[in-house]
Amino acid sequence: TLLESVWTLVQIFREGVATYQYPFIITGSFYNPAPFGALNGIGLATAAACIVRYRSKQDPFSRILLILSFTVAVPASLALILSRSRAAWLGLLIALAVLLYRETDFRAWIRRHRGLFIIALVLLLAAGAGMFLMKPDSAPGRLHIWNMECRVIAGHPWTGVGYDRIFKAYGDVQSAYFQQAERPDFLVRVAGSPVYVFNEYLKFGMAWGIGGLLLSAAVAAWVVWRLLRKRSLLACGALLYAVFAFASFPLSVVQLRLLGTVLLACALTADDGRHRRWLLLPWGLVLAVCIFFAYRAYPQEKARRDAEQVWRASLFLDMDTGSMLERFQPLYPHLKDNAMFLYQYGYLLQQAGSYEESNRILQEGVGISCDPVLHTALAENHFALGHFDQAEAELIRAHWLVPGRIAPLLALMRLYAASGRPAEAIRTGRTIRRMPVYADNPQMTALYEQAMLLLGELEGAIEPKAPQK
């Protein structure tokens, strides 16, 4: 936590040093500020536990631990604030409240200072409202995601849809949800095509049904309970981790996945630090099996990581389509479970004129993703092949996946205009005209202007001209 927070604060306050990942303000070595905030929050909760536990002790070890804890607390607090990770803020607040309740005479302090406590509670509620208003679309968007994920679980309550198909199932449910009835404008605005689940427990529920949901929640609760019972310094950090998993994606980030494994391992140790000898054999067998499978999986995993590095580096190279295809083709066997790679590979094949092969690659992406750009690319292939009905179906599908986006409707409008269906093109253009456009989104503004320009041309072509005098 100290290294991540100090390094990132240097990036922020030292002119000329960029943050790790545009467009976020602060991310540490993470791709996203949310898991970075969780790491800082867990470090802060652990440092706070050390300060409370060892504040009155004078032995050298306790003094060193206190100095380190205070050294971590200041930069980590600043980094956590700048990360704007509200899930981490909430988790830290809950963890600190539990720490004070268990380790101090906080209950007696509340009884003596009830008025002050009520004022502090009101201020906290006001701060919570401010957190909501800080990113007003984020919280409703998160609730919408949870709603769609619960609908996926309700559709497959016992078996789930499988781990690799959770986003495909999410897209199917969201598309049906918006087609079934008129929805409020704010829901249309916040709906998107997520690449993270924003709730680890619901992810297990989508993948393996209600049993997976309950098991994941039970494991998280058991780890927190075990560490609290053992009075572990990591207990509050584990509590923050469990709370954070309700609103974010810690298991999708390698640093937090490793940290979660450490917390689970600490919970599995005995209360008195000693293990019964008869447990050595089964634990040894488990360790041997894990090592065996890790050894077997290492070459494939290394090849996948190497391929991903080559792919990401290729995005910054100025190469023609043929050269890029030659670079992407050997990466496909290792990255065929990455929807964004499949889209880019399929787009390159489209640019090269290999429409059928492009469709095959893009269909693989459709099977694991809910991103409408895959359907838009499929529509372009079908249009090039003369399959207008299939192109229309793909664009309609892309629209209903994320109905707040203009790009699929603009492509559909152009398809109708090019295939001699001006009335339907005008109807689609007028639908776009009624859609909200955000001034802070230049790409959306540009698409809207293109649509309005085409709509004006189409309306001018079919309206009768005024007679000349």
C-alpha positions as CSV (number, residue, x, y, z in Angstrom):
1,T,0.0,0.0,0.0
2,L,2.8,2.4,0.8
3,L,4.6,1.8,-2.5
4,E,1.4,2.1,-4.6
5,S,0.2,5.2,-2.9
6,V,3.5,7.1,-2.8
7,W,4.4,6.2,-6.4
8,T,1.0,7.4,-7.6
9,L,1.1,10.6,-5.6
10,V,4.4,11.4,-7.2
11,Q,2.7,11.0,-10.5
12,I,-0.1,13.4,-9.5
13,F,2.0,16.2,-8.0
14,R,5.1,16.0,-10.2
15,E,4.6,17.8,-13.4
16,G,5.2,15.8,-16.6
17,V,4.6,12.4,-15.1
18,A,1.5,10.7,-16.5
19,T,-0.8,8.5,-14.6
20,Y,-1.0,4.8,-15.5
21,Q,-4.2,4.6,-17.4
22,Y,-6.0,7.4,-19.3
23,P,-8.6,8.8,-18.6
24,F,-8.5,8.0,-14.9
25,I,-6.9,10.5,-12.5
26,I,-5.1,7.9,-10.3
27,T,-4.7,4.2,-10.7
28,G,-1.4,3.1,-9.2
29,S,-0.2,0.0,-11.1
30,F,-3.8,-1.0,-11.8
31,Y,-5.8,-0.4,-15.0
32,N,-8.7,1.1,-13.0
33,P,-9.0,3.3,-9.9
34,A,-11.6,1.1,-8.2
35,P,-9.3,-1.9,-7.3
36,F,-6.5,0.6,-6.6
37,G,-8.8,2.2,-4.0
38,A,-9.6,-1.2,-2.5
39,L,-5.9,-2.0,-2.0
40,N,-5.4,1.4,-0.3
41,G,-8.5,0.9,1.8
42,I,-7.3,-2.6,2.9
43,G,-3.9,-1.2,3.8
44,L,-5.4,1.6,5.7
45,A,-7.7,-0.7,7.7
46,T,-4.8,-3.0,8.6
47,A,-2.7,0.1,9.6
48,A,-5.5,1.3,11.7
49,A,-5.8,-2.1,13.4
50,C,-2.1,-2.0,14.2
51,I,-2.3,1.5,15.6
52,V,-5.3,0.7,17.9
53,R,-3.8,-2.7,19.0
54,Y,-0.2,-1.5,19.7
55,R,-0.7,2.2,20.6
56,S,0.2,1.6,24.3
57,K,2.9,-1.0,23.9
58,Q,6.6,-0.1,24.2
59,D,8.5,-3.1,22.8
60,P,10.6,-2.6,19.7
61,F,8.4,-4.7,17.4
62,S,5.3,-2.7,18.4
63,R,7.1,0.6,17.9
64,I,8.3,-0.4,14.4
65,L,4.8,-1.5,13.5
66,L,3.3,1.8,14.7
67,I,5.8,3.8,12.8
68,L,5.1,1.8,9.6
69,S,1.4,2.1,10.1
70,F,1.5,5.9,10.5
71,T,3.8,6.1,7.5
72,V,1.3,4.2,5.4
73,A,-1.8,6.0,6.7
74,V,-1.0,9.5,5.3
75,P,-0.2,8.8,1.6
76,A,-2.8,6.0,1.5
77,S,-5.5,8.3,2.7
78,L,-4.7,10.9,0.1
79,A,-4.5,8.2,-2.7
80,L,-7.8,6.7,-1.5
81,I,-9.5,10.1,-1.7
82,L,-8.1,10.8,-5.2
83,S,-9.1,7.3,-6.4
84,R,-12.8,8.3,-6.0
85,S,-13.6,4.6,-5.3
86,R,-16.8,4.9,-3.4
87,A,-17.0,1.2,-2.8
88,A,-13.6,1.3,-1.1
89,W,-14.7,4.4,1.0
90,L,-17.8,2.6,2.2
91,G,-15.9,-0.6,3.0
92,L,-13.3,1.4,4.9
93,L,-16.0,3.2,6.9
94,I,-17.6,-0.1,7.9
95,A,-14.2,-1.7,8.7
96,L,-13.2,1.2,11.0
97,A,-16.6,1.1,12.7
98,V,-16.1,-2.6,13.5
99,L,-12.6,-2.0,14.6
100,L,-13.6,0.8,17.1
101,Y,-16.5,-1.3,18.4
102,R,-14.3,-4.4,19.1
103,E,-11.0,-2.9,20.1
104,T,-11.9,0.3,22.0
105,D,-14.5,1.6,24.5
106,F,-16.4,3.2,21.6
107,R,-19.8,2.1,23.0
108,A,-19.1,3.9,26.2
109,W,-17.9,7.0,24.3
110,I,-21.2,7.0,22.4
111,R,-23.2,6.9,25.6
112,R,-21.3,9.8,27.0
113,H,-21.4,11.9,23.8
114,R,-24.8,11.1,22.2
115,G,-25.3,14.5,20.8
116,L,-21.9,14.6,19.1
117,F,-22.4,11.1,17.8
118,I,-25.8,12.1,16.2
119,I,-24.1,15.1,14.6
120,A,-21.3,12.9,13.2
121,L,-23.9,10.4,11.9
122,V,-25.8,13.2,10.1
123,L,-22.6,14.5,8.6
124,L,-21.8,10.9,7.4
125,L,-25.2,10.7,5.7
126,A,-24.6,14.1,4.1
127,A,-21.2,12.8,2.9
128,G,-23.0,9.7,1.5
129,A,-25.3,11.9,-0.5
130,G,-22.3,13.9,-1.8
131,M,-20.7,10.6,-2.8
132,F,-23.8,9.8,-4.8
133,L,-24.0,13.2,-6.5
134,M,-20.2,13.1,-7.3
135,K,-21.0,10.6,-10.0
136,P,-24.8,10.7,-10.4
137,D,-25.0,8.1,-13.2
138,S,-22.7,5.6,-11.6
139,A,-24.9,4.4,-8.7
140,P,-28.1,4.0,-10.9
141,G,-25.9,2.3,-13.5
142,R,-24.6,-0.1,-10.8
143,L,-28.1,-0.9,-9.7
144,H,-29.2,-1.5,-13.3
145,I,-26.3,-4.0,-13.7
146,W,-27.3,-5.8,-10.6
147,N,-30.9,-5.9,-11.8
148,M,-29.8,-7.5,-15.1
149,E,-27.5,-10.0,-13.3
150,C,-30.3,-11.1,-11.0
151,R,-32.5,-11.6,-14.0
152,V,-29.8,-13.9,-15.5
153,I,-29.8,-15.9,-12.3
154,A,-33.6,-16.1,-12.2
155,G,-33.5,-17.5,-15.7
156,H,-31.0,-20.2,-14.8
157,P,-31.4,-20.7,-11.0
158,W,-29.9,-24.1,-10.6
159,T,-27.2,-24.6,-13.3
160,G,-26.2,-21.1,-14.2
161,V,-25.0,-20.2,-17.7
162,G,-21.4,-21.1,-17.3
163,Y,-18.4,-18.9,-16.4
164,D,-17.5,-18.1,-20.1
165,R,-21.0,-17.0,-21.1
166,I,-22.1,-14.7,-18.3
167,F,-21.7,-11.5,-20.4
168,K,-23.5,-13.1,-23.4
169,A,-26.4,-14.0,-21.0
170,Y,-26.2,-10.4,-19.6
171,G,-26.6,-9.0,-23.1
172,D,-29.5,-11.3,-23.9
173,V,-31.4,-10.2,-20.7
174,Q,-30.7,-6.5,-21.2
175,S,-31.8,-6.6,-24.8
176,A,-35.1,-8.3,-23.8
177,Y,-35.5,-5.9,-20.9
178,F,-35.5,-2.8,-23.1
179,Q,-37.7,-4.4,-25.8
180,Q,-40.4,-5.6,-23.5
181,A,-41.6,-2.1,-22.3
182,E,-40.8,1.6,-22.3
183,R,-38.1,2.3,-19.8
184,P,-37.2,5.6,-18.0
185,D,-34.7,7.8,-19.9
186,F,-32.2,7.6,-17.0
187,L,-32.1,3.8,-17.4
188,V,-31.5,4.1,-21.1
189,R,-28.7,6.6,-20.4
190,V,-26.9,4.5,-17.8
191,A,-27.2,1.1,-19.6
192,G,-24.0,-0.1,-21.2
193,S,-22.0,-3.2,-22.2
194,P,-20.0,-4.0,-19.0
195,V,-16.7,-5.9,-19.1
196,Y,-16.8,-6.4,-15.3
197,V,-19.7,-7.8,-13.2
198,F,-19.5,-5.1,-10.4
199,N,-20.6,-7.8,-8.0
200,E,-18.5,-10.9,-7.5
201,Y,-21.3,-12.8,-5.6
202,L,-23.7,-12.3,-8.5
203,K,-21.0,-13.3,-10.9
204,F,-20.8,-16.7,-9.2
205,G,-24.6,-16.8,-9.3
206,M,-24.7,-16.2,-13.0
207,A,-22.0,-18.8,-13.7
208,W,-23.2,-21.6,-11.4
209,G,-26.7,-20.7,-10.2
210,I,-28.0,-20.0,-6.7
211,G,-25.6,-22.5,-5.2
212,G,-22.6,-20.6,-6.6
213,L,-24.1,-17.3,-5.2
214,L,-24.7,-18.7,-1.7
215,L,-21.3,-20.5,-1.6
216,S,-19.4,-17.4,-2.6
217,A,-21.2,-15.3,0.0
218,A,-20.6,-18.0,2.6
219,V,-16.9,-18.2,1.9
220,A,-16.5,-14.4,2.2
221,A,-18.5,-14.3,5.5
222,W,-16.6,-17.3,6.9
223,V,-13.2,-15.7,6.2
224,V,-14.2,-12.4,7.9
225,W,-15.7,-14.3,10.9
226,R,-12.6,-16.5,11.3
227,L,-10.2,-13.5,11.2
228,L,-12.4,-11.5,13.6
229,R,-12.5,-14.5,16.0
230,K,-8.7,-14.9,15.8
231,R,-8.4,-11.1,16.4
232,S,-6.2,-11.0,13.3
233,L,-4.8,-7.6,12.2
234,L,-6.1,-8.5,8.7
235,A,-9.8,-9.0,9.9
236,C,-10.9,-5.4,9.0
237,G,-9.1,-5.6,5.7
238,A,-11.0,-8.9,4.9
239,L,-14.2,-7.1,5.9
240,L,-13.4,-4.3,3.5
241,Y,-12.6,-6.8,0.8
242,A,-16.0,-8.6,1.3
243,V,-17.9,-5.3,1.2
244,F,-16.0,-4.1,-1.9
245,A,-16.8,-7.3,-3.7
246,F,-20.5,-6.3,-3.6
247,A,-20.0,-3.3,-5.8
248,S,-16.8,-4.0,-7.8
249,F,-14.6,-6.7,-9.3
250,P,-11.6,-7.6,-7.1
251,L,-11.4,-11.2,-8.5
252,S,-10.9,-9.8,-12.0
253,V,-7.6,-8.0,-10.9
254,V,-4.5,-10.1,-10.3
255,Q,-3.3,-8.1,-7.3
256,L,-6.5,-8.3,-5.4
257,R,-7.0,-12.0,-6.4
258,L,-3.6,-12.7,-4.8
259,L,-4.5,-10.7,-1.7
260,G,-7.8,-12.6,-1.4
261,T,-5.9,-15.9,-1.5
262,V,-3.7,-14.6,1.3
263,L,-6.7,-13.7,3.4
264,L,-8.2,-17.1,2.8
265,A,-5.0,-18.8,3.8
266,C,-4.8,-16.8,7.0
267,A,-8.4,-17.8,7.8
268,L,-7.6,-21.5,7.3
269,T,-4.8,-21.5,10.0
270,A,-5.7,-22.7,13.5
271,D,-6.7,-20.3,16.2
272,D,-3.7,-21.2,18.4
273,G,-1.2,-21.2,15.5
274,R,-0.7,-25.0,15.8
275,H,-2.0,-27.6,13.4
276,R,-3.0,-31.2,14.3
277,R,-0.5,-33.7,12.8
278,W,-3.2,-35.8,11.1
279,L,-4.0,-32.7,8.9
280,L,-0.5,-32.7,7.4
281,L,-1.3,-35.5,5.0
282,P,-4.5,-34.1,3.4
283,W,-3.1,-30.6,3.3
284,G,0.1,-32.0,1.7
285,L,-2.0,-33.8,-0.9
286,V,-3.9,-30.6,-1.7
287,L,-0.7,-28.7,-2.1
288,A,0.8,-31.4,-4.3
289,V,-2.3,-31.3,-6.6
290,C,-2.2,-27.5,-6.8
291,I,1.5,-27.6,-7.7
292,F,0.8,-30.2,-10.4
293,F,-2.0,-28.3,-12.1
294,A,0.0,-25.0,-11.8
295,Y,3.0,-26.7,-13.5
296,R,0.7,-28.1,-16.3
297,A,-1.0,-24.8,-16.8
298,Y,2.1,-22.6,-16.7
299,P,3.2,-22.9,-20.4
300,Q,-0.3,-22.2,-21.7
301,E,-0.7,-19.2,-19.4
302,K,2.7,-17.8,-20.3
303,A,1.9,-18.1,-24.0
304,R,-1.4,-16.3,-23.4
305,R,0.3,-13.5,-21.5
306,D,3.0,-13.1,-24.2
307,A,0.4,-13.0,-26.9
308,E,-1.5,-10.3,-25.0
309,Q,1.6,-8.2,-24.7
310,V,2.2,-8.5,-28.4
311,W,-1.4,-7.6,-29.2
312,R,-1.5,-4.5,-26.9
313,A,1.9,-3.4,-28.3
314,S,0.5,-3.8,-31.9
315,L,-2.2,-1.2,-31.2
316,F,0.5,1.5,-31.1
317,L,2.2,0.5,-34.4
318,D,1.7,2.2,-37.7
319,M,1.2,-0.9,-39.9
320,D,-1.0,-1.7,-43.0
321,T,-3.8,-4.2,-42.8
322,G,-1.9,-7.1,-44.3
323,S,1.0,-6.7,-41.9
324,M,-1.3,-6.3,-38.9
325,L,-3.1,-9.5,-39.9
326,E,0.1,-11.4,-40.1
327,R,0.9,-10.2,-36.6
328,F,-2.6,-11.1,-35.2
329,Q,-3.0,-14.5,-36.8
330,P,-0.6,-16.5,-34.5
331,L,-2.1,-14.7,-31.5
332,Y,-5.6,-16.0,-32.1
333,P,-5.2,-19.5,-30.5
334,H,-4.1,-17.9,-27.2
335,L,-6.6,-14.9,-27.2
336,K,-9.8,-16.4,-28.6
337,D,-11.4,-15.9,-25.2
338,N,-10.8,-12.1,-25.3
339,A,-13.8,-10.4,-27.0
340,M,-11.9,-7.2,-27.7
341,F,-9.1,-9.0,-29.5
342,L,-11.7,-11.0,-31.5
343,Y,-13.4,-7.7,-32.5
344,Q,-10.1,-6.2,-33.7
345,Y,-9.1,-9.4,-35.5
346,G,-12.5,-9.6,-37.2
347,Y,-12.3,-5.9,-38.2
348,L,-8.9,-6.5,-39.8
349,L,-10.3,-9.4,-41.8
350,Q,-13.2,-7.2,-42.8
351,Q,-10.7,-4.5,-44.1
352,A,-8.9,-7.2,-46.0
353,G,-12.2,-8.3,-47.7
354,S,-12.4,-11.7,-45.9
355,Y,-16.0,-11.2,-44.9
356,E,-16.9,-14.8,-44.2
357,E,-13.8,-15.4,-42.0
358,S,-14.4,-12.1,-40.3
359,N,-18.0,-13.3,-39.5
360,R,-16.7,-16.5,-38.0
361,I,-14.3,-14.6,-35.7
362,L,-16.9,-12.0,-34.7
363,Q,-19.5,-14.7,-33.9
364,E,-17.0,-16.2,-31.4
365,G,-16.8,-12.8,-29.8
366,V,-20.6,-12.5,-29.7
367,G,-20.7,-15.8,-27.7
368,I,-18.7,-14.3,-24.8
369,S,-19.5,-10.6,-24.9
370,C,-22.4,-8.1,-24.7
371,D,-20.7,-5.4,-26.7
372,P,-22.8,-4.1,-29.6
373,V,-19.8,-3.2,-31.7
374,L,-19.5,-6.9,-32.6
375,H,-23.0,-6.9,-34.1
376,T,-22.3,-3.7,-35.9
377,A,-19.2,-5.2,-37.5
378,L,-21.2,-8.3,-38.4
379,A,-23.8,-6.1,-40.1
380,E,-21.1,-4.4,-42.2
381,N,-19.9,-7.9,-43.4
382,H,-23.4,-8.9,-44.3
383,F,-24.0,-5.7,-46.1
384,A,-20.8,-6.2,-48.1
385,L,-22.0,-9.7,-49.0
386,G,-25.4,-8.5,-50.0
387,H,-27.3,-10.0,-47.1
388,F,-29.4,-7.0,-46.2
389,D,-31.9,-8.8,-44.0
390,Q,-29.1,-10.3,-41.8
391,A,-27.4,-6.9,-41.6
392,E,-30.6,-5.3,-40.5
393,A,-31.1,-7.9,-37.8
394,E,-27.6,-7.5,-36.5
395,L,-28.0,-3.7,-36.2
396,I,-31.4,-4.0,-34.5
397,R,-29.8,-6.4,-32.1
398,A,-26.9,-4.0,-31.5
399,H,-29.4,-1.2,-30.8
400,W,-31.4,-3.1,-28.2
401,L,-28.2,-4.2,-26.4
402,V,-27.4,-0.6,-25.5
403,P,-30.3,1.6,-26.6
404,G,-28.7,4.8,-25.6
405,R,-26.0,4.6,-28.3
406,I,-26.3,6.4,-31.6
407,A,-23.8,4.4,-33.7
408,P,-26.0,1.3,-34.3
409,L,-29.0,3.4,-35.3
410,L,-26.9,5.5,-37.6
411,A,-25.5,2.4,-39.3
412,L,-29.1,1.1,-39.6
413,M,-30.2,4.4,-41.1
414,R,-27.4,4.2,-43.7
415,L,-28.4,0.6,-44.5
416,Y,-32.0,1.6,-45.2
417,A,-30.8,4.5,-47.4
418,A,-28.4,2.4,-49.4
419,S,-30.9,-0.4,-49.9
420,G,-33.7,1.9,-51.3
421,R,-35.8,2.2,-48.2
422,P,-35.9,5.9,-47.5
423,A,-39.1,5.9,-45.4
424,E,-37.5,3.5,-42.9
425,A,-34.3,5.5,-43.0
426,I,-36.2,8.7,-42.1
427,R,-38.0,7.0,-39.3
428,T,-34.7,5.8,-37.9
429,G,-33.2,9.3,-38.2
430,R,-36.1,10.8,-36.4
431,T,-35.6,8.3,-33.6
432,I,-32.0,9.5,-33.3
433,R,-33.2,13.1,-33.3
434,R,-35.2,12.4,-30.1
435,M,-32.3,10.8,-28.3
436,P,-30.3,12.8,-25.7
437,V,-26.9,13.9,-26.7
438,Y,-24.2,14.8,-24.2
439,A,-22.0,17.8,-25.0
440,D,-19.1,16.2,-23.1
441,N,-19.0,13.2,-25.4
442,P,-17.5,14.5,-28.7
443,Q,-17.9,11.1,-30.5
444,M,-21.6,11.0,-29.7
445,T,-22.0,14.6,-30.8
446,A,-20.2,13.9,-34.1
447,L,-22.5,10.8,-34.8
448,Y,-25.6,12.8,-34.0
449,E,-24.5,15.6,-36.5
450,Q,-23.9,13.0,-39.2
451,A,-27.3,11.4,-38.6
452,M,-29.0,14.8,-38.8
453,L,-27.2,15.7,-42.0
454,L,-28.3,12.5,-43.6
455,L,-31.8,12.9,-42.3
456,G,-32.0,16.4,-43.8
457,E,-30.9,15.0,-47.2
458,L,-33.5,12.2,-47.1
459,E,-36.3,14.5,-46.0
460,G,-35.4,17.0,-48.7
461,A,-35.4,14.3,-51.4
462,I,-38.9,13.1,-50.7
463,E,-40.7,16.3,-49.8
464,P,-42.2,18.1,-52.9
465,K,-40.5,21.3,-53.9
466,A,-42.5,24.6,-53.8
467,P,-43.6,25.7,-57.3
468,Q,-41.5,28.5,-58.8
469,K,-43.3,31.8,-59.8
